[in-house]
Every structure is written in structure tokens, then in C-alpha cells.
């Protein structure tokens, strides 16, 4: 019998890059200090405006602000939908 799988965030974790244009989510965790200071902190609701795999950055909104975030940083921001 297999041991029960731990309910880790690795299997269900989503990041900003998983959002499609027009989708919104709440930030669960963000280990990038600079983007946290800009307003992308846990509990903040964000909306994806533009997410194109061919582009280096994504455009998101948090409150009244719009941000151009690199794909590398967006991958570090964990979300809950």
C-alpha cells in the first residue's frame, strides 16, 4: 500500500504565468522582494492584461496600478484562483 501523498503546493501551485488574458487571481506567495514592494504582496488581487509566450514580459494590474513584469519574476509569484 502506498503512503498517502502529502498535500503539498507543488502539485497544485500556479504562478502568474498560468493566467490568461482577462483572468484574475489572488497572490498566495511572492518571494521576489522588489515586486512585493511594488504591490504584488500576498492577498493582493491581480488581473492579467497581456500574456504572450513570445514576449519577455507580462502586463498585469493590481488595484489601479499596471505592471510590466518579466516572465522570470512572474514565474516566482504563486497565485490562488
FENVENRA-V937703 format. One record per residue. PSI is psi in whole degrees, 0 to 359 (NA if undefined). Layout:
# FENVENRA-V937703
psi=PSI
psi=PSI
This chain:
# FENVENRA-V937703
psi=134
psi=145
psi=144
psi=141
psi=136
psi=145
psi=73
psi=158
psi=346
psi=322
psi=334
psi=359
psi=136
psi=153
psi=174
psi=327
psi=342
psi=346
psi=142
psi=165
psi=130
psi=346
psi=152
psi=162
psi=171
psi=136
psi=127
psi=318
psi=147
psi=112
psi=6
psi=110
psi=317
psi=313
psi=332
psi=317
psi=334
psi=346
psi=2
psi=63
psi=161
psi=134
psi=344
psi=137
psi=131
psi=154
psi=136
psi=126
psi=318
psi=120
psi=96
psi=123
psi=335
psi=351
psi=153
psi=340
psi=164
psi=158
psi=123
psi=165
psi=142
psi=116
psi=232
psi=0
psi=149
psi=140
psi=141
psi=110
psi=134
psi=153
psi=328
psi=317
psi=318
psi=329
psi=338
psi=346
psi=111
psi=137
psi=161
psi=132
psi=NA
